[in-house]
Amino acid sequence: MTEETRKRGFRTTLSHVGRSTKREHGFVNPPLLRGSTVLVPTVAERVAMAAKRGERVLTYGTGGSSTHWALEDAIAAIEGGTRCYVVSTGLAAVTTPLLAWLKAGDHMLMPDHVYGPARNFASGMLAGYGVETTFYRPEVDEAQLAALMRPNTKVVYTESPGSHTFEVQDVPAIARAAHAGGAKVFMDNTWGIHHFQPFTHGVDVSIQAATKYLAGHSDVLIGSITVNNDADWQVLHAAGRTLGQYASPDDCWLTLRGIRTMAVRLQAQMESGLAVAHWLRQQPEVAQVLHPGLSGAPGHDLWRRDFTGASSLFGVEFKPSFTPAATHRFVEALELFGIGASWGGYESLAVPTTGFVTRTAGSGTFAGPVVRIHIGLEDVDDLIADLKLGLAALRSC
Ligand SMILES: *Cc1c(COP(=O)(O)O)cnc(C)c1O
């Protein structure tokens, strides 16, 4: 990416990144290139290609093609990094860099609210390979994080806000303590997208479940890992190739298509999400709304300092007089909100959180039951009318 691309507005960038009308014979979009074998005219050329590690040369399908590279350029621009590597799922975007930067005998710090399958990977497979993980309270400050660092701490993982209970982390403070102890800072930036610029806040490795807002249409699974210097790129690229990590070109193509309209989707979903969150906050059944973009909500001050906007995923804590089972009736009574995993698509979702998440460091405890809400592109008035049905079902329990 050139400096010129960096300075452009976000909408302009999303419209133009990763494409060359001249290269594509006049067509607006990059082509969808599928393939495994790549033929070369001579053995000498094949040898020369193999020596160009980490560079964009067509050697074999798993090394990617122009379809992958167009998407990788787009995501690097969205996150403000130098290079991006796309992989099959968001979860693979979590596990691949962990395997790249950790080895037997190392220690990792992970926030207690981390995405569940990332926790499972750390406490399951990584533990089996001799990597120890300490789960820390997501709200730690610099001194508290520094106190958790060990001589062998190689990765400090962050996710902000947490995707179920929405604690916002002081990422710059955590990064200072991590770097002082010689560790790399990872971040799952799926909620922040471009609203949180990881590399200007001390992050070294940024992870996106591009399945969510980037693809945006609930029809693709894909993940990305973005870094901001060549040394980190070489480590990431070598690990990705060694592990056989790859994304289908069809999925890359669909994700790039999603990205072209992402800025307007994000804006609309942020506005609708805030409108529904405000409305929910005024309902007598609700104890609090866990949306960092709401003034007075947990994490709001850090969000204002570090983010330029919000996604449309947030939590609702009901009053303690309601049982978790009553919130199950609440989500089941909704007609427009689906009960389902994932988020970032065009459709609204609602899932109970209480009883469905694991915590070992004492974070994320609430007096009342919590439901996670994703706001899609429907009309806000219709969503609120639907939520009224849900609240009626909740009250009748
Ligand atoms: C969904 C999600 C992932 C994993 O993405 P998949 O593409 O579903 O594997 C990782 N992190 C967060 C925060 C997510 O919400």
The ligand as a Tripos MOL2 file, in Angstrom:
@<TRIPOS>MOLECULE
LIG
   15    15     1     0     0
SMALL
NO_CHARGES

@<TRIPOS>ATOM
      1 C1        -16.7780  -15.3810   14.9510 C.3       1 LIG1
      2 C2        -15.5680  -14.9690   15.6910 C.ar      1 LIG1
      3 C3        -14.3390  -15.5670   15.4540 C.ar      1 LIG1
      4 C4        -14.1810  -16.7740   14.5590 C.3       1 LIG1
      5 O1        -14.6150  -16.5770   13.2420 O.3       1 LIG1
      6 P1        -15.1140  -17.8300   12.3560 P.3       1 LIG1
      7 O2        -14.9710  -17.3380   10.9630 O.co2     1 LIG1
      8 O3        -16.5320  -18.0880   12.7650 O.co2     1 LIG1
      9 O4        -14.2100  -18.9840   12.6520 O.co2     1 LIG1
     10 C5        -13.2350  -15.0730   16.1180 C.ar      1 LIG1
     11 N1        -13.3430  -14.0380   16.9800 N.ar      1 LIG1
     12 C6        -14.5190  -13.4390   17.2490 C.ar      1 LIG1
     13 C7        -14.5650  -12.3150   18.2140 C.3       1 LIG1
     14 C8        -15.6710  -13.8930   16.6130 C.ar      1 LIG1
     15 O5        -16.8480  -13.3230   16.8980 O.3       1 LIG1
@<TRIPOS>BOND
     1     1     2 1
     2     2     3 ar
     3     2    14 ar
     4     3     4 1
     5     3    10 ar
     6     4     5 1
     7     5     6 1
     8     6     7 2
     9     6     8 1
    10     6     9 1
    11    10    11 ar
    12    11    12 ar
    13    12    13 1
    14    12    14 ar
    15    14    15 1
@<TRIPOS>SUBSTRUCTURE
     1 LIG1         1 GROUP 0 **** ****
